C-alpha cells in the first residue's frame, strides 16, 4: 500500500512539473509573438538610407527581356 502511495506521489510530481513547464512555454511563445506583432518592419528607414532598386518601365521591356532577366538573376 505504501509503494502505491509513493508511486502516486511521484506521478503527481511529474504531472505538476510537466504542466508547469507547458504553461511556462505557452506564455513564453505568447510573449515572443506579441513582441513581433508590435514590430513595424515596413516603416520608413531612419538615417541615410539609399534606394537600391528602380521601378521597371512596363512599356519598354518586352516579355523576352523580362524572361531573360529572370533566368540571368537565377530567381
N, C-alpha and C positions, 0 to 999 in steps of 0.2 A: 504494500500500500504506500509506503514511504517512497519507493522508487517511482511510482506513478506520479506522486506529487512533485518530485524533483524533475521528472520529465515534463510535466505540465508547466512548471515554472520556467524551465529552460525554453520551452516552446513559446510561452508568453513573452519572455525576454527577447527572443529572436523576432517575434511578430512586432513588438513595440519598436525595436531598433529599425526594422525594415520599414515600418510605417513612418517613423520619424525621418529617415533618410529620403523616403519617397516624397514626403511633404516638403522637406528642405530643397530637394532637387526641383520640384514643381515651382516653388516660389522663386528659386534662382533663375529658372528659364523665363518665368513671367517678368522678372526684373530686367533681364537682358533684352527681352522683347520690347518692353516699354522704353528702354534706353535707345534702341534703334528706331522705334516709331517716331520719337521726337527728334531724330537726326535728320536735318534737311539737306539731302545730298544734291538737290538741284538749285541751290541758292547761287547768287552771283558770286564768283570768286573774289577774294579780297587781295589787295596788293596789285602788283604789275603783271596781271595775267595776260597771256598772248593767245589770240585765236589761232588754232592750228589747222583749221580746215576751211575751205571755201565752199559755198553752195554751188552745185553743178548746174550749169545752164542747160535746161532740158532741150531747148531747140537746137543748140549747136552740136550736141553729141548724138550720134546715131546708135542704134541698137548694137551694131557690131563693135563700135568703140566701147560701149559700156560692157559688153561681154568680154572683150579683150582686157579691159581694166580689171574686171572681176577675176579672170584667170591669172593675170600678172600679179595681183595682190595676194593670190592664194586664199581667198575668202570664199 
